[in-house]
């Protein structure tokens, strides 16, 4: 018998991936924050050199 993709099946798959999606968003936000911090450091260094 072939798998039939119903609304219920799709919902189950989405629910299974919700945690992964949340974790990816958290990690991405931390990476962005690190990048902003690096940018601030670069700005401080260039202002300091003038």
N, C-alpha and C positions, 0 to 999 in steps of 0.2 A: 504494500500500500504506500502511495506517495504522501509526503507531508503536505498538508494544506495550510497555507498561511492565513490564519484568521486574525481578527482584531485581538482576540485573547492571546494568541501566540506572540503577536508583535508586542503587546503590552508586557508580557513576561520577559521578553528579551530586553526591552527598554529598562524595566525595573532592575534586571540583573546588572545593567551597565551604569546605573545611576551613581553608585559609589565610585566607580572608576572615573566617571565624568567629573564628579565633585573633587576627587583627588587631583586630577589633571588641572582643574581650575585653580586649586590651592597652590600647586607647584608652579604654575605659570605666573601667578600673582607674586610669589616669592622671588622668582627670577626677574620679574619686572622691577621689583623693589631693589634688588641687588644692582640692576643696571642703572636705575636712577641714582643710587648711592655712588656708583663708579663715576657717573656723569658729574655729580656734585664735586667729587674728589678732583676730577680733571679740571673743572672750573676753578677750584681753589688753587690748584697748582699753577694754572696759567695766570690768574690774578696775582699770585704771590711773586711770580717771576718778573712782572712788569715793574 
